[in-house]
Amino acid sequence: MHLVIHHIRFCVKDSVEFSLLLRDKLGFSLYGNRKSNNANCTSGIVLRHNNITFVIDERNHSANGPSDHLCSGNLSQNVDTVCDICFACTNIPSFFVEHPQLTKELVVAPVTENHLTDGIVSYAVIKSPIGNLQHTLIDLSKFKGAFLPGFETYDHQSMNNYFESIDHIAYALNTGRSQNVLKWYRELLGFTRLFINQDDDEEDGFVVKVGSKGMRLKAAHASVVDHCNTTQDLLYSTPKFVVCESLNASAQSDQIGLFLSKHLSEGVQHIAFKTNDIIKSVSHLQSHGLNCISPPNSYYLNKSKSAEIQALKFDKNLLQSHNVLVESHLRSCASKSDEWFILQCFTRPVFPEDTLFFEVIQRYQTNSGFGAGNITALWKAVQHDMFKKKC
Ligand SMILES: O=C(O)C(=O)Cc1ccc(O)cc1
């Protein structure tokens, strides 16, 4: 099954406030709203930024949204959170036939076909293996309407261009759970393992260890189809997940443990936006008051990092003032084809519970992996940032 992320749905206490943050600080535009008979309804705000679409719903314990489950529901959340990652795909009925393991308990809404004036929409909703998160599968190949049935859309000329698409989504998991979560995505949605970098071991994943603390990371991506033109196209729109677990099951003293205790379950820890000009993107965040995490002081002072930055012909001061991390592989001679670099910057958490954060990533000649050095630097920076209040 070929999957593309259609939208990500959030469930928050105050949808207007979170939408304002996304609009003012991250440059999202208002694209639509869920139609409602209630004039005061603030749920179902649709925001767009290039190829990224978010739907913002409000937490609600008494009513769980319209009963048809079409990109709604799962609102009974105790904290602000990502509650649904919706995949556009085709052939949903055969997906269910091929996966008899999808028992009733795992299906939130069975395959439903809606015949509308704008065409036909088929969808189903399944529970993901992760905490409070569900996946909507939606087939819009026979739908000619704007966004989705049940939503009204607006013209949005003021489209910003700070981010192009979603590069990857990271999940925070309980210790020991990565293998089962990846197995679920492999067996049900046909994901394949993606190696984080050359130090990633098939079984053990990529381990970051600083002192007695650390985390284990593994990654996977959805299968790619062969009707795209280039490998670039293939990975561009393909969902990619990174799963992260603490090395220490009882730790609340690390960022994964702290996420789990504040989020009250496993869930989406960060969403990475791809850009082709990280300085422009981060300048926008900074000038609109969305702070990014500063790497440790020693990061830019390190001699080999300075040499790496110089070899890439980047301005070290500019990178430092924008809190941008750098990782590269440059060949000094012969073929330039295996040169690559990754530039990354991470925002502070955006929810009141200090859970979800965003990442901005710029890639050159690498579509998938993550630099070992950048991950370790981020781990140190986040540890410092999250726990300095407690010191
Ligand atoms: O580098 C990335 O973008 C990753 O996704 C890896 C990662 C995952 C979780 C962390 O807390 C820090 C880094």
Ligand as a Chemical Component Dictionary entry (heavy atoms), coordinates in Angstrom:
data_LIG
# 
_chem_comp.id                   LIG 
_chem_comp.type                 NON-POLYMER 
_chem_comp.pdbx_formal_charge   0 
_chem_comp.three_letter_code    LIG 
# 
loop_
_chem_comp_atom.comp_id 
_chem_comp_atom.atom_id 
_chem_comp_atom.alt_atom_id 
_chem_comp_atom.type_symbol 
_chem_comp_atom.charge 
_chem_comp_atom.model_Cartn_x 
_chem_comp_atom.model_Cartn_y 
_chem_comp_atom.model_Cartn_z 
_chem_comp_atom.pdbx_ordinal 
LIG O1 O1 O 0 17.753 14.053 14.663 1  
LIG C1 C1 C 0 16.533 13.907 14.488 2  
LIG O2 O2 O 0 15.857 14.665 13.802 3  
LIG C2 C2 C 0 15.831 12.796 15.125 4  
LIG O3 O3 O 0 14.667 12.615 14.891 5  
LIG C3 C3 C 0 16.582 11.993 16.135 6  
LIG C4 C4 C 0 16.177 12.410 17.522 7  
LIG C5 C5 C 0 15.073 11.830 18.111 8  
LIG C6 C6 C 0 14.676 12.179 19.405 9  
LIG C7 C7 C 0 15.413 13.100 20.121 10 
LIG O4 O4 O 0 15.028 13.431 21.390 11 
LIG C8 C8 C 0 16.509 13.675 19.519 12 
LIG C9 C9 C 0 16.884 13.342 18.220 13 
# 
loop_
_chem_comp_bond.comp_id 
_chem_comp_bond.atom_id_1 
_chem_comp_bond.atom_id_2 
_chem_comp_bond.value_order 
_chem_comp_bond.pdbx_ordinal 
LIG O1 C1 DOUB 1  
LIG C1 O2 SING 2  
LIG C1 C2 SING 3  
LIG C2 O3 DOUB 4  
LIG C2 C3 SING 5  
LIG C3 C4 SING 6  
LIG C4 C5 SING 7  
LIG C4 C9 DOUB 8  
LIG C5 C6 DOUB 9  
LIG C6 C7 SING 10 
LIG C7 O4 SING 11 
LIG C7 C8 DOUB 12 
LIG C8 C9 SING 13 
# 
